[in-house]
Amino acid sequence: MHVLVTGATGGIGQGICELLAQREPGLTLSVASSQKGAKLDALLQTLRGLGVQVHGFTGDVTKPEQAQGIVRQAIEAGGDLDALVCVAGASGPGKLADLPVEQWDLTFNLNTRSVFLMAQAAYASLKRTRGSITAIASMSGLHPHPGYGGYSPAKAALIMLCRQLAQEWGPEGVRTNTVCPGMVRTPLTEAVYQDADTKARREALVPMGRIGRPDDIGHAVHYLIGQGAAYVNGQNLVVDGGVADHMLSMIPGRPGKPPVKG
């Protein structure tokens, strides 16, 4: 199996790569990052240490020619793609009332446009292998996230993009699905969890009582790109420990919870 992963040097991206390397015998991994440097070099070394054949590429996945270049180089190095996993993305705080249009556009470019461009670039190869696309969305794409600028709209658009791809490309054997992580502890969010009180309050929101790990998302991706999910197409798998559906239990006065006294 040959898998191309974008955003591979981020916490979730690296977690996905490591999980796939551990669980998929004979795997060839092509990993893409926005820039060269120590993080990409360290990832390649780690993955080679896990016994997989790995190739590293750099480029801006929001630009058509660079997205096409990444896919072309990956195919030249490892053959046709069996799976494309799109992790690259970013969020940025901001109130919609005064959000700069440039920040809105950047958020959509990174989270939605990039997946569209990578999917287009990989289409012919995935059609030959009857492969799959899995994109990493967010629970913020299912529920509005106030103060996070265009992030919720962009992730919601990503989920719909992948549902449409599933309909258009499914007849040609190409499956497309999304994964919506909840709270995941990564190097990017680590500072938040260094505060014991914040960590405990966040854990208390999750029915399973813990914050997610990158490998939790890796397991979901491994399932979706594998033969066990051969009939799964156009679906969104929420991997959040149940936190999104837990919100109603926080309303005062619910059964088993003392009412609020006025």
C-alpha positions as CSV (number, residue, x, y, z in Angstrom):
1,M,0.0,0.0,0.0
2,H,1.2,3.5,-0.9
3,V,-0.2,6.3,1.2
4,L,0.4,10.1,0.7
5,V,-0.1,12.2,3.9
6,T,-0.1,16.0,3.8
7,G,0.5,18.0,6.9
8,A,2.6,15.1,8.1
9,T,4.9,16.9,10.5
10,G,2.1,18.2,12.7
11,G,1.0,16.4,15.8
12,I,-2.0,14.6,14.3
13,G,-0.2,14.1,10.9
14,Q,2.8,12.5,12.6
15,G,0.6,10.4,14.8
16,I,-1.3,9.1,11.7
17,C,2.0,8.3,9.9
18,E,3.4,6.4,12.9
19,L,0.2,4.4,13.5
20,L,0.1,3.4,9.8
21,A,3.8,2.5,9.9
22,Q,3.1,0.2,12.9
23,R,-0.1,-1.4,11.6
24,E,0.4,-1.7,7.8
25,P,3.0,-4.3,6.7
26,G,4.8,-3.4,3.6
27,L,3.7,0.2,3.7
28,T,5.2,2.8,1.5
29,L,4.6,6.3,2.9
30,S,5.0,9.6,1.1
31,V,4.9,12.5,3.5
32,A,4.4,16.1,2.6
33,S,5.3,19.2,4.6
34,S,5.1,22.9,3.8
35,Q,8.8,23.3,4.3
36,K,12.1,21.5,4.6
37,G,13.9,21.3,8.0
38,A,14.5,19.5,11.2
39,K,10.8,18.4,11.7
40,L,10.6,16.7,8.3
41,D,14.0,15.1,8.7
42,A,13.1,13.8,12.2
43,L,9.8,12.4,10.9
44,L,11.5,10.6,8.0
45,Q,14.1,9.1,10.4
46,T,11.4,8.0,12.8
47,L,9.3,6.3,10.1
48,R,12.4,4.6,8.6
49,G,13.1,3.3,12.1
50,L,9.7,1.7,12.1
51,G,10.6,-0.3,9.0
52,V,8.6,1.4,6.3
53,Q,9.8,2.8,2.9
54,V,9.3,6.6,3.2
55,H,9.7,9.6,0.9
56,G,9.5,13.2,1.9
57,F,8.3,16.1,-0.2
58,T,7.7,19.8,0.4
59,G,5.3,22.3,-1.2
60,D,2.4,24.6,-0.7
61,V,-0.8,22.5,-1.0
62,T,-2.9,25.6,-1.6
63,K,-1.2,26.2,-4.9
64,P,-2.3,24.0,-7.9
65,E,1.1,23.5,-9.4
66,Q,2.7,22.6,-6.1
67,A,0.0,20.2,-5.2
68,Q,0.3,18.5,-8.5
69,G,4.1,18.4,-8.1
70,I,3.8,16.7,-4.7
71,V,1.5,14.0,-6.2
72,R,3.7,13.6,-9.3
73,Q,6.9,13.1,-7.2
74,A,5.2,10.7,-4.8
75,I,4.0,8.5,-7.7
76,E,7.5,8.6,-9.3
77,A,9.0,7.5,-6.0
78,G,6.5,4.9,-4.8
79,G,4.1,4.1,-7.6
80,D,0.4,4.8,-7.8
81,L,-1.4,6.0,-4.7
82,D,-3.7,3.7,-2.8
83,A,-4.7,6.4,-0.3
84,L,-4.5,10.2,0.1
85,V,-4.7,11.5,3.6
86,C,-5.1,15.2,3.9
87,V,-4.2,16.6,7.3
88,A,-2.7,20.0,6.4
89,G,-4.8,22.8,7.8
90,A,-4.7,25.6,10.4
91,S,-6.9,27.7,12.6
92,G,-6.7,31.3,13.8
93,P,-8.7,33.3,16.3
94,G,-10.8,36.2,15.3
95,K,-14.3,37.7,15.6
96,L,-16.3,37.7,12.3
97,A,-17.3,41.4,12.8
98,D,-13.8,42.6,12.1
99,L,-12.0,39.5,10.6
100,P,-9.7,40.5,7.8
101,V,-10.7,39.0,4.5
102,E,-7.2,37.9,4.0
103,Q,-7.4,35.7,7.2
104,W,-10.7,34.3,6.0
105,D,-9.2,33.4,2.6
106,L,-6.1,31.9,4.2
107,T,-8.3,29.7,6.5
108,F,-10.3,28.4,3.6
109,N,-7.3,27.9,1.5
110,L,-5.5,25.8,4.1
111,N,-8.5,23.8,5.2
112,T,-10.7,23.4,2.1
113,R,-9.0,24.5,-1.1
114,S,-5.9,22.4,-0.3
115,V,-7.9,19.2,-0.1
116,F,-9.7,20.0,-3.4
117,L,-6.4,20.6,-5.1
118,M,-4.7,17.5,-3.7
119,A,-7.8,15.3,-4.6
120,Q,-7.8,16.6,-8.2
121,A,-4.0,16.0,-8.5
122,A,-4.4,12.4,-7.1
123,Y,-7.6,11.5,-8.9
124,A,-6.2,9.7,-11.9
125,S,-3.8,7.6,-9.7
126,L,-6.5,6.8,-7.2
127,K,-8.9,5.8,-10.0
128,R,-6.3,3.3,-11.3
129,T,-5.9,1.7,-7.8
130,R,-9.6,2.2,-6.7
131,G,-8.1,3.9,-3.7
132,S,-9.4,6.4,-1.1
133,I,-9.2,9.9,0.2
134,T,-9.5,10.7,3.9
135,A,-9.5,14.3,5.1
136,I,-9.1,15.5,8.6
137,A,-11.9,17.9,9.5
138,S,-12.8,19.0,13.0
139,M,-15.7,18.9,15.5
140,S,-15.6,22.7,14.8
141,G,-17.0,21.8,11.4
142,L,-20.1,20.3,13.0
143,H,-20.7,23.1,15.6
144,P,-19.9,26.8,15.4
145,H,-16.8,27.8,17.2
146,P,-17.2,31.4,18.2
147,G,-14.1,33.5,18.1
148,Y,-12.2,31.2,15.7
149,G,-12.7,33.2,12.5
150,G,-13.4,31.2,9.4
151,Y,-12.3,27.8,10.9
152,S,-15.8,26.3,11.5
153,P,-17.1,27.4,8.1
154,A,-14.0,26.1,6.4
155,K,-14.2,22.7,8.1
156,A,-17.9,22.4,7.4
157,A,-17.2,23.1,3.8
158,L,-14.5,20.5,3.8
159,I,-16.9,17.9,5.1
160,M,-19.4,18.8,2.3
161,L,-16.6,18.8,-0.3
162,C,-15.7,15.2,0.7
163,R,-19.3,14.1,0.6
164,Q,-19.6,15.5,-2.9
165,L,-16.3,13.8,-4.0
166,A,-17.8,10.5,-2.6
167,Q,-20.8,10.9,-4.9
168,E,-18.9,11.9,-8.0
169,W,-15.9,9.6,-7.7
170,G,-17.5,6.6,-5.9
171,P,-18.8,5.1,-9.2
172,E,-15.1,5.0,-10.3
173,G,-14.0,3.2,-7.2
174,V,-12.6,6.1,-5.3
175,R,-14.0,6.4,-1.8
176,T,-13.8,9.7,0.2
177,N,-14.4,10.2,3.9
178,T,-13.6,12.6,6.7
179,V,-12.5,12.3,10.3
180,C,-13.6,14.9,12.9
181,P,-11.2,15.0,15.9
182,G,-12.3,16.4,19.2
183,M,-9.8,17.7,21.7
184,V,-6.4,16.1,20.9
185,R,-3.2,16.7,22.8
186,T,-0.4,17.6,20.4
187,P,2.7,19.8,20.6
188,L,0.6,22.6,19.3
189,T,-1.9,22.3,22.2
190,E,0.5,21.1,24.8
191,A,0.8,24.5,26.6
192,V,-2.9,24.3,27.4
193,Y,-2.6,21.0,29.1
194,Q,0.4,22.2,31.2
195,D,-2.2,24.0,33.4
196,A,-3.6,21.2,35.6
197,D,-6.9,23.0,36.2
198,T,-7.6,23.5,32.5
199,K,-6.6,20.0,31.8
200,A,-8.9,18.6,34.4
201,R,-11.8,20.8,33.3
202,R,-11.4,19.7,29.7
203,E,-11.2,16.0,30.7
204,A,-14.4,16.5,32.7
205,L,-16.2,17.5,29.5
206,V,-15.4,14.2,27.8
207,P,-17.6,11.2,28.7
208,M,-14.5,8.9,28.3
209,G,-12.6,11.1,30.8
210,R,-9.5,11.8,28.8
211,I,-8.1,14.0,26.0
212,G,-7.5,12.4,22.6
213,R,-4.1,11.4,21.3
214,P,-2.8,11.6,17.8
215,D,-2.9,7.8,17.5
216,D,-6.7,7.8,18.2
217,I,-7.0,9.7,14.9
218,G,-4.5,7.4,13.3
219,H,-6.6,4.3,14.1
220,A,-9.6,6.0,12.5
221,V,-7.6,6.8,9.4
222,H,-6.2,3.2,9.2
223,Y,-9.7,1.8,9.3
224,L,-11.0,4.2,6.6
225,I,-8.2,3.5,4.1
226,G,-8.3,-0.2,4.6
227,Q,-10.3,-3.0,3.1
228,G,-12.5,-3.2,6.3
229,A,-14.0,0.1,5.1
230,A,-14.4,-0.9,1.4
231,Y,-18.1,-0.1,1.5
232,V,-17.7,3.1,3.6
233,N,-18.0,6.2,1.3
234,G,-19.1,9.8,2.0
235,Q,-19.0,9.4,5.8
236,N,-17.8,11.6,8.6
237,L,-16.3,9.7,11.5
238,V,-16.3,11.7,14.8
239,V,-13.4,10.8,17.1
240,D,-14.0,12.9,20.1
241,G,-14.6,10.6,23.1
242,G,-18.3,11.7,22.9
243,V,-17.7,15.3,23.9
244,A,-19.8,16.9,21.1
245,D,-22.9,14.9,22.1
246,H,-22.2,15.7,25.8
247,M,-23.2,19.3,25.6
248,L,-26.9,18.8,26.5
249,S,-25.8,17.1,29.8
250,M,-24.3,20.4,30.9
251,I,-27.6,22.3,30.9
252,P,-28.7,23.0,34.6
253,G,-31.9,21.3,35.7
254,R,-31.5,18.2,33.6
255,P,-32.6,14.9,35.2
256,G,-30.4,13.9,38.0
257,K,-28.9,17.4,38.3
258,P,-30.0,19.9,40.9
259,P,-31.9,22.8,39.4
260,V,-30.3,26.3,39.4
261,K,-31.8,28.4,42.2
262,G,-32.7,32.0,41.3
